[in-house]
Amino acid sequence: MEMHQVRYFLAVARTLNFTRAAEECNVAQPSLTRAIKLLEGELGGDLFRRERPHAMLTPLGERMYPLLKQCYESAQAARALAAQINDGEVGALKLAVSSSIELSLILTQVNELRKNFNEIELKILRGTGPQLVEYMKSGEAELAIASSIGEAWDRLDTWKLFDESFDMVFSRAHRLANQETIQLDDLKPERFLLRSHCERSTDLAALLKTKGLNADHRHEVSSDQDLLALLEANIGIGFLPRTVSSPQTVVRTTVEGLELGRTVCLYGVAGRQRSPIAATFMKMLRAAKWPHKTD
């Protein structure tokens, strides 16, 4: 069964006239008649009863009409969608984002992208550095945003977006909340909250040890939501990057002699062709004026 046969059938069913249907389809009437005869042969019976100058649907034709109409419309929709995808007007943005990075950082660029393309489906994958690498390897993600990606892979292209510092965070009910300055010695009795989903968690633990602090005396969380819940309950103290938001119930401050930062980067797979949507989004991120949150 060919789509042009279905199109001719629908035209005759609509006009009830072979001549007008041929004119509508811009085809010679003998060609239209021949195509419908072939379709009738495939379906095993007459679709029309010829009553000159009209053509009436037979019982078989009446039953086939809604099915063939749906078939034709689906084929047309598929062609239109394929053309839009090939032209880059429609598609998916498959993006892997570190669990330690807030999505709000890139929403300005996402909204700008939506203005440039008619239809965009967002596929946001979350994970740790090694998980993001696997998303990239498998093709589940075209781009990734993270700090240190962790596992080395020689096919990764890397573009720096911005640098930022970490703040120490704790509840406003904490004993340190009223101190103007906090020294390293003030932290010795504290139990730390470490973000296991953060690419710098191992570096932070090592830094605390080098400063004479007991990093083994700690709680671990795998999401910033859980970290903030524990902080608000005055359970431990933690560290958050400047771009990660926190409620007013939490104090953000610095500690003299304790400096930790990270570089947030955009990652892509070298040599792999990117979709028009991903290529445009990558250009937007690289051209964005990111804040250097280090002061």
FIRONU-829813 format. One line per 8 residues: number of its first residue (from 1); their letters; for each residue y, x, z of N, C-alpha, C, CB. Coordinates in steps of 0.2 Angstrom, whole numbers, plus 2048, in hexadecimal, padded with zeros to 3 digits. Glycine has a CB too. Example, Ala and Ser with C-alpha at 12.3 -4.5 7.8 and 13.67 -1.06 7.14 Angstrom:
// residues 2
1 = AS = 7E4/842/827/7EA/83E/827/7F0/842/827/7EA/839/82D  7F5/840/823/7FB/844/824/800/840/827/7FD/846/81D
// end
This chain:
// residues 295
1 = MEMHQVRY = 7FA/804/800/800/800/800/806/804/800/800/7FB/806  80B/803/7FB/811/807/7FA/817/803/7FD/812/809/7F3  81C/807/800/821/803/802/825/7FF/7FD/826/808/806  825/802/7F7/829/7FE/7F2/826/7F8/7F0/82A/803/7EB  81F/7F8/7F1/81B/7F1/7EF/81D/7EC/7F5/814/7F3/7F0  81E/7EF/7FB/820/7EA/800/827/7E8/7FF/81F/7EE/807  82B/7EC/7FD/832/7EA/7FC/833/7E5/7F6/837/7F0/7FA  82F/7E6/7F1/82F/7E1/7EC/82C/7DA/7EE/82B/7E3/7E6
9 = FLAVARTL = 827/7DA/7F2/824/7D4/7F5/829/7D0/7F9/81E/7D6/7F9  82D/7D4/7FD/832/7D1/802/838/7CE/7FD/835/7D6/807  839/7D1/7F8/83F/7CF/7F4/83D/7C8/7F0/841/7D4/7EE  837/7C8/7EE/834/7C2/7EB/834/7BC/7F0/82E/7C3/7E7  831/7BE/7F6/831/7B9/7FB/837/7B6/7FD/82D/7BC/801  83D/7BA/7FD/843/7B8/7FF/847/7B4/7F9/847/7BE/800  846/7B6/7F3/849/7B3/7ED/845/7AD/7EA/84B/7B8/7E8  83E/7AE/7EB/839/7A9/7E8/83A/7A9/7E0/83B/7A2/7EB
17 = NFTRAAEE = 83C/7AF/7DE/83D/7B0/7D7/83C/7B7/7D5/844/7AD/7D4  837/7B8/7D0/835/7BF/7CE/83B/7C2/7CB/82F/7BF/7CA  83E/7BF/7C6/844/7C2/7C3/84A/7C4/7C7/847/7BD/7BD  84C/7BF/7CC/851/7C1/7D0/84F/7C7/7D5/853/7BB/7D4  849/7C7/7D7/846/7CC/7DB/846/7D3/7D8/83F/7CB/7DE  845/7D3/7D1/845/7D9/7CE/84C/7DC/7CD/842/7D8/7C7  851/7D7/7CC/858/7D9/7CB/85A/7DC/7D2/85C/7D3/7C9  858/7D8/7D7/85A/7DB/7DE/858/7E2/7E0/858/7D6/7E3
25 = CNVAQPSL = 852/7E3/7DE/84E/7E9/7DF/850/7EF/7DA/847/7E9/7DF  854/7ED/7D5/856/7F1/7CF/850/7F4/7CC/85A/7F7/7D2  84B/7F0/7CA/845/7F2/7C7/843/7ED/7C1/83F/7F3/7CC  840/7EF/7BC/83E/7EB/7B7/839/7E6/7B9/83B/7EF/7B1  839/7E0/7B7/835/7DA/7BA/82D/7DC/7B9/836/7D4/7B6  82B/7DF/7B3/824/7E1/7B2/822/7E6/7B8/823/7E3/7AB  826/7EA/7B9/824/7EF/7BE/824/7EC/7C5/82A/7F5/7BF  828/7E7/7C7/828/7E4/7CD/821/7DF/7CD/82E/7DF/7CE
33 = TRAIKLLE = 820/7DC/7C8/81A/7D7/7C8/814/7DC/7C8/81A/7D4/7C1  813/7E1/7C5/80E/7E6/7C5/80D/7E8/7CD/80E/7EC/7C1  812/7EA/7D0/812/7ED/7D7/80F/7E7/7DC/818/7EF/7D9  811/7E1/7DB/80F/7DC/7DF/808/7DA/7DE/813/7D5/7DE  805/7DB/7D7/7FE/7DA/7D6/7FA/7DF/7D9/7FD/7DA/7CE  7FC/7E5/7D9/7F9/7EA/7DD/7F8/7E9/7E4/7FC/7F1/7DC  7FE/7E6/7E7/7FE/7E5/7EE/7F9/7DF/7F0/805/7E3/7F0  7F9/7DA/7EB/7F4/7D4/7EC/7ED/7D7/7EB/7F6/7CF/7E7
41 = GELGGDLF = 7EC/7DC/7E7/7E5/7DF/7E7/7E3/7E2/7ED/7E5/7E4/7E1  7E8/7E6/7F0/7E6/7E9/7F7/7E5/7E4/7FC/7EC/7EE/7F9  7E9/7DE/7FC/7E8/7D9/801/7E3/7D4/800/7EF/7D6/802  7E0/7D4/7FA/7DA/7D0/7F8/7DC/7C9/7F7/7D6/7D0/7FE  7E2/7C7/7F4/7E3/7C0/7F2/7EB/7C0/7F0/7E2/7BC/7F8  7EC/7BA/7ED/7F3/7B9/7EA/7F8/7B8/7F0/7F3/7B3/7E5  7FE/7BB/7EF/803/7BA/7F4/808/7B5/7F2/807/7C1/7F5  808/7B3/7EB/80D/7AE/7E8/809/7AA/7E4/813/7B2/7E5
49 = RRERPHAM = 80B/7A4/7E4/809/79F/7DF/80F/79E/7DA/807/798/7E2  80E/7A0/7D4/813/7A0/7CF/814/798/7CC/811/7A4/7C9  81A/796/7CD/81C/78F/7CB/823/790/7C7/81C/78A/7D1  823/792/7C1/829/794/7BE/82E/78E/7BE/827/795/7B6  834/791/7C0/837/798/7C1/836/79A/7C8/83E/798/7BE  833/797/7CC/832/799/7D3/82C/79C/7D4/833/793/7D8  82B/7A0/7DA/825/7A3/7DD/825/7A1/7E4/825/7AB/7DC  81F/79D/7E6/81E/79B/7ED/819/79F/7F0/81C/793/7ED
57 = LTPLGERM = 81A/7A0/7F6/815/7A4/7FA/80F/7A0/7FB/818/7A6/801  809/7A4/7FA/803/7A0/7FC/802/7A1/803/7FD/7A4/7F8  7FC/79E/806/7FB/79E/80D/7FA/7A6/80F/7F5/79B/80F  7F7/7AA/80B/7F6/7B1/80C/7FD/7B4/80C/7F2/7B4/807  801/7B2/808/808/7B5/807/80C/7B3/80E/80C/7B3/801  80C/7AD/810/80F/7AB/816/80D/7AF/81C/80E/7A4/817  806/7B0/81C/804/7B4/822/806/7BC/822/7FC/7B4/823  806/7BE/81C/808/7C5/81B/80F/7C7/81B/805/7C8/814
65 = YPLLKQCY = 813/7C2/81A/81B/7C3/81A/81D/7C6/820/81E/7BC/818  81C/7C3/826/81F/7C6/82C/81D/7CD/82E/81E/7C2/832  816/7CE/82C/813/7D5/82D/816/7DA/828/80C/7D4/82C  817/7D8/822/819/7DD/81D/821/7DE/81E/818/7DB/816  824/7D9/820/82C/7D9/822/82D/7DE/828/82F/7D3/824  828/7DE/82D/829/7E2/833/827/7E9/831/824/7E0/838  822/7EA/82C/820/7F1/82A/826/7F4/826/81A/7F0/825  829/7F0/822/82E/7F3/81E/834/7F5/822/830/7EE/818
73 = ESAQAARA = 836/7F1/826/83C/7F2/82B/83A/7F8/82F/83D/7EC/82F  834/7F9/832/832/7FF/836/833/805/831/82B/7FE/839  831/805/82B/831/80A/827/838/80C/825/82D/809/820  83C/807/824/843/809/823/847/80C/829/847/802/821  845/809/82F/848/80C/835/846/813/836/846/808/83B  83F/815/835/83C/81B/835/840/820/831/835/81B/834  841/81E/82B/845/822/826/84C/824/828/845/81F/81F  84F/81E/82B/856/81F/82D/856/824/833/859/819/82F
81 = LAAQINDG = 852/823/838/852/828/83E/850/82F/83C/84C/825/843  84B/830/837/84A/836/835/850/83A/831/844/836/830  854/836/82E/85A/839/82A/85F/83B/830/85D/834/825  85F/837/835/864/838/83A/862/83F/83E/865/832/83F  85C/83F/83F/859/845/843/85A/84B/83F/852/844/845  858/84B/838/859/850/834/860/853/833/856/84F/82D  865/84E/833/86C/84F/833/86F/851/83A/870/849/830  86B/851/83F/86D/853/845/871/84E/849/871/859/845
89 = EVGALKLA = 871/847/846/875/842/849/871/83F/84F/876/83D/844  86B/840/84F/866/83D/855/862/842/857/863/836/852  860/842/85D/85B/847/860/85C/848/867/85D/84E/85D  858/84C/86A/857/84D/871/85A/854/873/850/84C/874  85D/854/879/860/85A/87C/85A/85C/881/867/85A/87F  856/861/880/851/863/885/853/869/889/84A/864/881  855/867/88F/858/86C/893/855/86D/899/860/86A/894  853/874/89B/850/875/8A2/856/878/8A6/84B/87B/8A1
97 = VSSSIELS = 856/875/8AC/85C/877/8B1/859/879/8B7/861/872/8B2  85B/87F/8BA/858/881/8C0/859/87C/8C6/85B/888/8C2  855/87B/8CA/855/876/8D0/85B/878/8D4/84F/876/8D4  85E/87E/8D4/863/881/8D8/86A/87F/8D5/862/888/8DA  86A/87C/8CF/870/87B/8CC/872/874/8CB/870/87F/8C5  878/872/8CD/87A/86B/8CD/87B/869/8C5/880/869/8D1  878/863/8C3/879/861/8BD/880/85F/8BB/875/85A/8BC  884/85E/8C0/88B/85C/8BF/88F/862/8BB/88F/85A/8C5
105 = LILTQVNE = 88C/868/8BC/890/86E/8B9/890/86D/8B1/88C/874/8BA  88C/869/8AE/88B/869/8A7/88D/862/8A4/885/86C/8A4  88E/85D/8A8/88F/857/8A6/895/856/8A1/890/852/8AC  89A/85A/8A2/8A0/85A/89D/89E/85C/896/8A6/85F/8A0  89A/861/896/897/863/88F/892/85D/88C/894/86A/890  88E/85A/891/88A/855/88F/88D/84F/88C/885/853/894  893/84D/88F/897/848/88C/89A/849/886/89C/845/892  89C/850/885/8A0/852/87F/89B/852/87A/8A3/859/880
113 = LRKNFNEI = 894/854/87B/88F/854/876/88E/84D/873/889/857/879  88E/848/878/88D/841/876/892/83E/871/88C/83D/87C  898/841/871/89D/83F/86D/89C/842/866/8A4/841/86F  898/847/865/897/84A/85F/890/848/85B/896/852/860  88C/845/85F/886/842/85C/885/83B/85E/880/846/85F  882/837/859/882/830/85A/87D/82E/85F/87F/82D/853  877/831/85F/872/830/864/86F/836/867/86C/82B/861  86F/836/86E/86C/83C/871/868/83A/877/872/841/874
121 = ELKILRGT = 862/83C/877/85D/83B/87D/85D/841/881/856/839/87A  85F/841/887/85F/846/88C/858/847/88F/864/845/891  855/84D/88F/84F/84F/892/851/855/897/849/851/88D  852/854/89D/854/859/8A2/84D/85B/8A6/859/856/8A7  84C/861/8A6/846/863/8AA/848/868/8AF/841/867/8A5  846/867/8B5/848/86B/8BB/842/86F/8BD/84A/866/8C1  844/875/8C0/83F/879/8C3/842/880/8C5/83A/87A/8BD  83D/884/8C7/83F/88B/8C9/83F/88F/8C3/83A/88E/8CE
129 = GPQLVEYM = 841/896/8C4/842/89A/8BE/83C/89B/8BA/844/8A1/8C1  836/89C/8BD/830/89D/8B9/82E/896/8B6/82A/89F/8BE  82F/890/8B9/82E/88A/8B6/832/889/8B0/82F/884/8BB  839/88B/8B0/83D/88B/8AA/83B/88F/8A5/844/88D/8AC  838/895/8A6/835/899/8A1/82F/895/89D/833/8A0/8A4  82B/892/8A1/825/88E/89E/828/889/89A/821/88C/8A3  82D/885/89C/830/880/898/832/883/891/836/87C/89B  835/889/891/838/88C/88B/832/88E/887/83D/892/88D
137 = KSGEAELA = 82D/891/88A/828/893/886/824/88E/882/823/897/88A  823/888/885/81F/883/883/823/87E/87E/81D/87E/888  82A/880/87E/82E/87C/879/831/875/87C/82B/87A/873  82F/874/883/831/86E/886/839/86E/887/82E/86D/88D  83B/874/888/843/875/888/845/87A/883/845/877/88F  84B/878/880/84E/87D/87B/853/882/87E/852/879/876  856/87F/884/85B/884/888/859/883/88F/862/881/886  85B/888/893/85B/888/89A/861/88A/89D/854/88C/89C
145 = IASSIGEA = 862/888/8A3/868/88A/8A7/865/88C/8AE/86E/885/8A8  867/892/8B0/864/895/8B6/868/89B/8B8/85C/896/8B6  866/89D/8BE/868/8A4/8C1/863/8A9/8BE/869/8A4/8C8  860/8AD/8C2/85B/8B1/8C0/855/8AD/8BD/859/8B6/8C5  853/8AE/8B7/84D/8AA/8B5/847/8AC/8B8/84D/8AA/8AD  846/8B1/8BB/840/8B3/8BE/83C/8B7/8B9/83C/8AD/8C1  837/8B4/8B7/832/8B8/8B3/835/8BB/8AC/82C/8B3/8B1  834/8C1/8AB/836/8C4/8A5/833/8C1/89F/836/8CC/8A5
153 = WDRLDTWK = 836/8C0/899/833/8BE/893/838/8C1/88E/833/8B6/892  835/8C5/889/839/8C8/884/83C/8C4/87F/835/8CE/881  83A/8BE/87F/83D/8B9/87A/843/8B5/87C/838/8B4/877  845/8B7/882/84B/8B3/885/851/8B6/883/84A/8B3/88D  856/8B2/881/85D/8B4/880/861/8B1/886/860/8B1/879  865/8B5/888/869/8B4/88E/871/8B4/88D/867/8B8/894  874/8AF/88F/87C/8AF/88F/87E/8AD/896/87E/8AA/889  883/8B2/898/886/8B1/89F/88B/8AB/89E/889/8B7/8A2
161 = LFDESFDM = 88B/8A6/8A3/88F/8A1/8A4/895/8A2/8A9/88C/89A/8A5  893/8A4/8AF/898/8A5/8B4/894/8A9/8BA/89B/89F/8B7  898/8AC/8BF/896/8AE/8C5/899/8AA/8CB/898/8B6/8C6  895/8AA/8D0/897/8A6/8D6/894/8A9/8DC/896/89F/8D5  898/8A8/8E2/896/8AA/8E8/892/8A4/8EC/89C/8AC/8ED  88F/8A6/8F2/88C/8A2/8F6/890/8A1/8FC/884/8A4/8F8  890/89B/8FF/893/899/905/88E/898/90A/898/893/905  88F/89A/911/88B/898/916/88D/891/918/88B/89D/91C
169 = VFSRAHRL = 887/88D/919/889/885/91B/885/883/921/886/881/915  888/87F/925/885/87C/92B/889/876/92D/885/882/931  886/872/932/889/86C/934/88F/86D/938/884/868/939  894/868/938/89A/868/93B/898/868/943/89E/863/939  892/866/945/890/866/94C/88D/86C/94E/88B/860/94D  88D/871/94A/88A/878/94B/88E/87C/950/888/87C/945  88B/880/954/88F/884/959/894/889/955/88B/888/95D  893/88A/94F/898/88F/94B/89E/88B/948/894/893/946
177 = ANQETIQL = 89D/884/948/8A2/881/944/8A9/882/946/8A1/879/945  8AB/884/94C/8B2/885/94E/8B4/88C/94E/8B3/882/955  8B0/890/94C/8B2/897/94B/8B6/899/945/8AC/89C/94C  8BB/89C/946/8BF/89E/940/8BC/8A3/93B/8C6/8A0/942  8B9/8A8/93E/8B5/8AD/93A/8AE/8AD/93D/8B8/8B4/93B  8A9/8AF/939/8A2/8B0/93B/8A0/8B7/939/89E/8AA/938  89D/8BA/93F/89A/8C1/93E/893/8C0/93D/89C/8C5/944  890/8C6/93B/889/8C6/93A/885/8C5/940/887/8CD/937
185 = DDLKPERF = 888/8C8/946/885/8C7/94C/884/8C0/94F/888/8CB/952  889/8BC/94C/889/8B5/94E/883/8B1/94B/88F/8B1/94B  880/8B4/946/87A/8B1/943/873/8B3/945/87A/8B2/93B  873/8B7/94A/86C/8BA/94C/868/8B5/94F/86D/8C0/951  86B/8B0/953/866/8AB/956/864/8A5/952/869/8A8/95D  867/8A5/94C/867/89F/947/860/89F/943/86D/89F/942  85E/899/942/858/898/93D/85B/896/936/853/893/940  859/89A/931/85C/899/92B/858/894/927/85C/8A0/927
193 = LLRSHCER = 85C/890/922/859/88C/91D/859/88F/917/85D/885/91D  854/891/914/853/894/90D/851/88F/908/84E/89A/90E  855/88F/902/853/88B/8FD/84E/88E/8F8/85A/88A/8F9  848/88C/8F9/842/88F/8F5/843/88E/8ED/83C/88D/8F7  847/889/8EC/848/887/8E5/84D/88B/8E1/84A/880/8E4  851/890/8E5/856/894/8E3/854/89A/8E1/85C/895/8E8  856/89D/8DB/854/8A3/8D8/856/8A9/8DD/856/8A4/8D1  85B/8A8/8E1/85D/8AE/8E5/85A/8AD/8EC/864/8AE/8E5
201 = STDLAALL = 855/8A9/8EE/853/8A8/8F4/84F/8AE/8F7/84E/8A2/8F5  84C/8B2/8F3/848/8B8/8F5/84E/8BE/8F6/843/8BB/8F0  853/8BE/8F2/858/8C3/8F3/85C/8C1/8F9/85D/8C3/8ED  85D/8BB/8FB/860/8B9/901/85D/8BB/907/862/8B1/901  856/8BA/907/852/8BC/90D/852/8C3/90E/84B/8B9/90C  852/8C7/908/852/8CE/909/859/8D1/90C/851/8D2/902  85E/8CD/909/865/8CF/90C/866/8CE/913/86A/8CB/908  863/8C8/915/864/8C7/91C/860/8CC/921/861/8C0/91E
209 = KTKGLNAD = 85B/8CE/91E/857/8D3/922/85B/8DA/922/850/8D4/91F  85E/8DC/91D/862/8E2/91D/868/8E2/921/864/8E4/915  86A/8DC/923/86F/8DB/927/86D/8DA/92F/874/8D5/925  867/8DB/930/864/8DB/937/863/8D4/939/869/8DE/93B  862/8CF/934/861/8C8/936/85A/8C6/935/866/8C3/932  857/8C2/939/850/8C0/938/84F/8BB/933/84D/8BE/93F  84E/8BD/92D/84D/8B8/927/846/8B4/928/84D/8BB/921  841/8B7/92C/83B/8B4/92C/83C/8AE/931/836/8B8/92F
217 = HRHEVSSD = 841/8AD/935/842/8A8/93A/846/8A2/936/847/8AA/940  842/89E/932/846/89A/92D/842/894/92B/847/89E/926  846/88F/928/843/889/925/843/88A/91E/846/882/928  83F/887/91A/83F/887/913/840/880/910/839/88B/910  844/87F/90B/845/878/908/844/87A/900/84B/875/90A  842/874/8FC/842/875/8F5/847/871/8F1/83B/874/8F3  84C/86E/8F5/851/86B/8F1/857/86B/8F6/84F/863/8F0  85D/86A/8F2/863/86B/8F6/864/864/8FA/869/86C/8F1
225 = QDLLALLE = 861/85F/8F7/862/858/8FB/85F/859/902/85E/853/8F7  859/85D/902/856/85E/909/85A/863/90D/84E/860/908  85C/868/90A/860/86D/90D/866/869/911/863/872/909  86A/865/90D/870/861/910/86E/85D/916/873/85E/90B  868/859/915/865/855/91A/864/859/921/85F/851/918  861/85E/920/860/862/926/866/865/929/85B/868/924  86B/867/925/871/86A/927/875/864/92B/876/86C/922  875/85E/928/879/859/92C/876/857/932/879/853/927
233 = ANIGIGFL = 86F/858/933/86C/857/939/86C/85D/93E/864/856/938  870/862/93C/872/868/940/86B/86C/941/875/866/946  867/86C/93C/861/870/93C/862/876/938/85B/86C/93A  864/87C/93B/864/882/937/86B/883/933/85F/883/932  86C/889/930/871/88A/92C/86F/88D/925/876/890/92F  872/88C/920/870/88D/919/875/891/915/86D/887/916  874/892/90F/878/895/90A/878/891/903/877/89C/909  87E/88F/901/87F/88B/8FB/884/88F/8F6/881/884/8FC
241 = PRTVSSPQ = 882/88F/8EF/887/891/8EA/88D/88D/8EA/883/891/8E3  892/890/8E8/899/88C/8E8/899/886/8E4/89E/891/8E6  895/886/8DF/895/880/8DA/890/87A/8DD/893/882/8D3  88D/87B/8E2/888/876/8E5/88D/872/8EA/882/879/8E8  88D/86C/8E9/892/868/8ED/88E/866/8F4/894/862/8EA  892/865/8F9/890/863/8FF/894/85E/903/88F/86A/904  892/85A/907/896/855/90A/89B/858/90F/892/84F/90E  8A0/853/911/8A5/856/916/8A2/857/91D/8AA/850/917
249 = TVVRTTVE = 89C/855/91E/899/856/925/896/85D/926/893/851/926  897/861/920/894/868/920/89A/86D/91F/88F/869/91A  899/872/923/89E/877/923/89C/87C/91E/89F/87B/92A  8A1/87F/91A/8A0/884/915/8A4/88A/917/8A1/882/90E  8A1/890/918/8A5/896/91A/8A2/89C/917/8A6/896/922  8A5/8A2/919/8A2/8A8/917/8A1/8AC/91D/8A7/8AC/912  89C/8B1/91D/89B/8B5/922/89D/8BC/920/893/8B5/924  8A1/8C0/925/8A3/8C6/923/89D/8CB/923/8A8/8C9/929
257 = GLELGRTV = 89D/8CF/91E/897/8D4/91D/891/8D1/919/895/8D6/923  891/8CA/918/88B/8C7/914/88D/8C4/90E/888/8C2/919  88C/8C8/908/88E/8C5/902/888/8C4/8FD/893/8CA/8FF  888/8BE/8FA/883/8BC/8F6/886/8B9/8F0/87D/8B8/8F9  884/8BA/8EA/886/8B7/8E4/881/8B6/8DF/88C/8BA/8E1  882/8B2/8DA/87D/8B1/8D4/881/8B1/8CE/879/8AB/8D6  87E/8B2/8C8/880/8B1/8C2/87C/8AC/8BE/880/8B8/8BD  880/8A7/8BC/87D/8A1/8B9/87D/8A2/8B1/880/89A/8BB
265 = CLYGVAGR = 877/8A2/8AE/876/8A3/8A7/873/89E/8A3/872/8AA/8A6  874/89E/89D/871/899/898/86C/89D/894/877/896/893  866/89A/893/860/89E/890/85E/89A/88A/85B/89F/895  85C/89E/885/859/89B/87F/853/89F/87D/85E/89A/87A  84F/89D/878/84A/8A1/876/84C/8A4/86F/843/89C/874  84C/8AB/86F/84E/8AF/869/849/8AD/863/84E/8B6/86B  84C/8AC/85D/848/8AB/857/846/8A4/856/843/8B0/857  847/89F/85B/844/899/85A/84A/894/858/841/896/861
273 = QRSPIAAT = 849/890/853/84E/88C/850/850/887/855/84C/889/849  856/886/856/858/880/85B/85B/87A/857/85E/883/85F  85A/875/85A/85C/86E/857/864/86F/857/85A/868/85B  867/86B/852/86E/86A/852/871/869/859/871/866/84D  86E/864/85C/871/862/863/871/868/868/86D/85C/866  86B/86C/868/86B/871/86D/86F/877/86B/863/874/86D  870/878/864/874/87D/862/87C/87C/864/874/87E/85A  87E/875/863/885/873/864/886/874/86C/886/86C/862
281 = FMKMLRAA = 881/872/870/882/872/877/882/879/87A/87C/86F/87B  87E/87E/877/87E/885/878/885/888/877/879/889/875  888/886/871/88F/888/870/894/885/875/891/886/869  893/87F/877/898/87C/87C/898/880/882/896/875/87D  892/881/885/891/885/88B/894/88C/88B/889/885/88D  893/88F/885/895/896/885/89D/896/884/892/89A/87F  8A0/891/882/8A7/891/881/8AB/88E/887/8A9/88D/87A  8A7/88B/88B/8AA/888/891/8AE/88D/895/8A5/884/895
289 = KWPHKTD = 8B3/88A/899/8B7/88E/89D/8B4/88D/8A4/8BF/88D/89D  8AF/891/8A6/8AC/890/8AC/8B0/894/8B2/8A5/894/8AC  8B0/891/8B8/8B3/894/8BD/8AF/89A/8C0/8B4/88F/8C3  8B3/89F/8C2/8B0/8A5/8C5/8B0/8A4/8CC/8B3/8AC/8C3  8AB/8A1/8CF/8AB/89E/8D6/8A9/8A4/8DB/8A7/898/8D7  8AD/8A9/8DB/8AB/8AF/8DF/8B0/8B1/8E5/8AA/8B5/8DB  8B6/8AD/8E5/8BB/8AE/8EA/8BA/8A9/8F0/8C2/8AE/8E7
// end
